[in-house]
Amino acid sequence: MKAGTRSSGRQLSMLLPLLFLVFGGARAWPWPSLSVPSSKAVGRVLNFFPVPVTEECLSDDSRRTGLCLNTYECRIQNGESHGPCALGFGVCCVFTLSCSAEVDNNVTYFVNPKFPGLLNDVGECSLRVKKISKDISQMRLDFVNFNLAQPNRKTGVCETDTFVVTGGASKDLRICGLNSGQHVYYDVDDAKDDITINIRLTKANYNRMWEIKITQIEFSQRAPDGCLQYFHDSVGTVQTMNFAINGRHLADQDYVICIRQSESMCSIVYEPCDENSFKIGPPLYSDTGIEGSGDDNGGGGNPMVSMDSFRECSDRVMMPCDSEEFITPQGGPGICDLLHCGSNFCSDKETPCRIESSTTPFVMRVQFGPGNREENPEDNLGMCIRYEQQQCSS
Ligand SMILES: *[C@@H]1O[C@H](CO)[C@@H](O)[C@H](O)[C@H]1NC(C)=O
């Protein structure tokens, strides 16, 4: 008790000169809550003291993340006030930028011109993202809204609109279509230059909208090496890019989806979101033989699809697992295959289709080849898979 009193006394004496500075500043800066320095306010200032060191806050509509700053700081940094924070001593300052701007903040929202309206002009829109410090290891992009034009529906190539990220250590990212709710991590460890996000819109009369949250991630919080997507929850849903109604998976993708192993979880179960949520290429086989002869794709001469050509699916999803070690979950047999393509996630027509794997780390690799074949978009919707980590049995 005594020791506590002594230490808080010491703290106070250290704070007093600082407190004086705060008040000195308050007179010069329009910081409304401090304009009446009553004794009550002094108490609040003490509570509030750590806040000018940038703290995160939630905007008044709870939709966006901002930094708790005083009104003046927010204004000179070109932020926008979105309600009070820190007991009313600061404002939740949200940073929103559009085309031809430069990001030099941790959390920034990149939106289309006219947002939240739609954009149907033709043109290019790019954003430069500067690392806020040398320790920034990755940029996380959260696609709060991502509605660009669809790719060529036969090939999956992004032709009308493209969204491209360049400049970092990761391979360039190139996508289009509908990706709201998706996220990506982009490595910037060794990046000397700024990262550039470039959106190219080549045709009018499409309605586009985007709202992308850009967060700068330090090394300690980074996603593991090579993970384009990193899911932190023990239960969740993963989807390939442009998994949507009337969508189609994108050509030319090669990336890894990672799921963080939760504490006391030893394996993971994957299930398609519904019976139509695994469509990566024409059906390979069925009980009665070969489905979908592929008449319309010109090149596919041999109707007999052997196991070998199955292994060569140029559009595929891979999951590491040793088939000799496959685990049979309670719901039925689930053989963990390395390679998945065609119209079934499970290799046999197991129902329900459910695959369990205890190979760690929990990852899936998406490999979609170049869009040099024309295929039925209905056979190429992509993948939506629900996952659930399983407790270690002790
Ligand atoms: C940026 O903000 C996120 C959360 O929104 C936080 O986790 C991260 O540590 C911040 N990055 C830096 C460099 O402060």
The ligand as a Tripos MOL2 file, in Angstrom:
@<TRIPOS>MOLECULE
LIG
   14    14     1     0     0
SMALL
NO_CHARGES

@<TRIPOS>ATOM
      1 C1         -1.4740   -1.0700  -37.2900 C.3       1 LIG1
      2 O1         -2.7590   -1.3320  -36.7940 O.3       1 LIG1
      3 C2         -2.9970   -2.6840  -36.4790 C.3       1 LIG1
      4 C3         -4.4200   -2.9030  -36.0490 C.3       1 LIG1
      5 O2         -5.3370   -2.1670  -36.7110 O.3       1 LIG1
      6 C4         -2.0610   -3.1290  -35.3920 C.3       1 LIG1
      7 O3         -2.2920   -4.4750  -35.0820 O.3       1 LIG1
      8 C5         -0.6390   -2.9200  -35.8760 C.3       1 LIG1
      9 O4          0.2550   -3.2460  -34.8480 O.3       1 LIG1
     10 C6         -0.4190   -1.4830  -36.2910 C.3       1 LIG1
     11 N1          0.8680   -1.3970  -36.9070 N.am      1 LIG1
     12 C7          1.8090   -0.6120  -36.4220 C.2       1 LIG1
     13 C8          3.0820   -0.6030  -37.1560 C.3       1 LIG1
     14 O5          1.6480    0.0710  -35.4410 O.2       1 LIG1
@<TRIPOS>BOND
     1     1     2 1
     2     1    10 1
     3     2     3 1
     4     3     4 1
     5     3     6 1
     6     4     5 1
     7     6     7 1
     8     6     8 1
     9     8     9 1
    10     8    10 1
    11    10    11 1
    12    11    12 1
    13    12    13 1
    14    12    14 2
@<TRIPOS>SUBSTRUCTURE
     1 LIG1         1 GROUP 0 **** ****
